[in-house]
């Protein structure tokens, strides 16, 4: 395995470890469940920890999933995971405010647009 491959493997393992720690603290989907959702292989991270290689398209899929704060317990990407994602050129996206995260008061003050078929643009 080349140094670059090793860097990607290390970064993804760091993200996985941070995710598992966040789940242990706040609850959430298991790492195996995330692997099933993202790449249809619940054993992906077990294989990664055994030193197995992976395709760059799987790295891209996991980076896209893990760089979204909404996919993390407590809606927060831990510093170690953010640094690992950044180290492989995939920095986390900023957390965008959504009414379902900010509570009912903001839903009432900022109602969602309603589709009215009688109104045409």
KEKOL-775190 format. One record per residue (C-alpha): residue in one letter; x, y, z. Coordinates in steps of 0.25 Angstrom, whole numbers, plus 2048, in hexadecimal, padded with zeros to 3 digits. Example, Ala and Ser with C-alpha at 12.3 -4.5 7.8 and 13.67 -1.06 7.14 Angstrom:
<pts>
a8317EE81F s8377FC81D 
</pts>
This chain:
<pts>
x800800800 x80680E7FC x807819806 x7FB820800 x7F2814801 x7F781380F x7F4821812 x7E581F80D x7E4813815 x7E981A821 x7E082581F x7D381D81D x7D7814829 x7D8821832 x7CB82682D x7C5818830 x7CB81883E x7C5826841 x7B882283C x7B7816845 x7BC81E851 x7B082884D x7A681D84D x7AB81885A x7A9825860 x79C82A859 x79681E853 x79381C844 x795812839 x7A180883A x7AD809831 x7A87FC82A x79B802827 x7A180E821 x7AA805819 x79E7FE814 x79680B811 x7A281180A x7A9805802 x7A07F9804 x7AA7F280D x7A97F281C x7B67EB81D x7BE7F7816 x7C47FD823 x7C77EF829 x7CF7EC81C x7D57FA81C x7DB7F782A x7E07EA825 x7E87F281B x7E07EF80F x7E07F9803 x7D48007FE x7D18077F1 x7D18177F0 x7C28177EC x7C08117FA x7C881C801 x7C08267F9 x7B38207FE x7B882080C x7BE82E80C x7B1833806 x7A982D811 x7B283081D x7B583F819 x7A684281B x7A484682A x795841829 x79B833828 x7A2833835 x79D831843 x79A83F84A x79B84583C x7A984883E x7B6843837 x7C1840841 x7CE84883F x7D683B83C x7CC837831 x7CC84582B x7DB84582B x7DC838824 x7D183C81A x7D9848817 x7E6841816 x7E083980A x7DA845803 x7CC844808 x7CA84E813 x7BC84D81A x7B1855816 x7AC86081F x79F85D827 x793864820 x788868829 x77B860827 x76E86282E x76E853832 x77B85683A x777863840 x76A860847 x75B863845 x75C872848 x76487483B x75B86C833 x74F874838 x757881835 x75C87C827 x752873821 x75586B816 x750870808 x74386A804 x7418657F6 x73486B7F0 x7318667E2 x7288727DF x73587B7E0 x73E87A7D4 x74B8817D2 
</pts>
